Every structure is written in structure tokens, then in C-alpha cells.
């Protein structure tokens, strides 16, 4: 698994570095309703936008997991409770002979 991660991560990192070196020219970003203009290198704008998209996608995929995690925790508590009840009830059940 570690090799696969390196096999994917290293080329992507190299591509990002080459992209950053090739796109150092300044770009003006006009944030219209706030009357604010920011000058930043083009690679910061592009890579920053990609990173924000990655965070938004990760957050949106994480939200549905909250419900299943809550159900799992509730079921684990129920299992613990039932195991405790079984441990208490087991000694009181007489052994049957077959």
C-alpha cells in the first residue's frame, strides 16, 4: 500500500511543482461585492482552488457518514447492555441434562 501511495503521490507532487514554476505571473482577483482586489501568482490561484474543492468534496462525502456512525455507536451500546444482561442471567439458568 505504501508503494502505491508513493507511486501516485510523487508524480502528482512533481506535476504541481512544475506547474507552480511555470505559472509565476501575477493575476489580479477582483472580489466584486467587497471592492477588494488581490494580486497573487497564477499557481496559487489554481492550486488553492483545487485544494478548496478537495476540502469541500471531502466534507460533503463525510456528512452522510455521521448518521451511520451514530447508528453504530447506538448498536454497540445496545450490544454491551445485552451482554451484561446475559452475564447476569446465565448463572440463574439451571443446567439441563440431555
Secondary structure by P-SEA (a helix, b strand, c coil): caaaaaaaaaaaaaaaaaaaaaccbbbbbbcccccbbbbbcaaaaaaaaaaaaaaaaaaaaaccaaaaaaaaaaaaaaaaaaaaaaaaacccbbbbcc
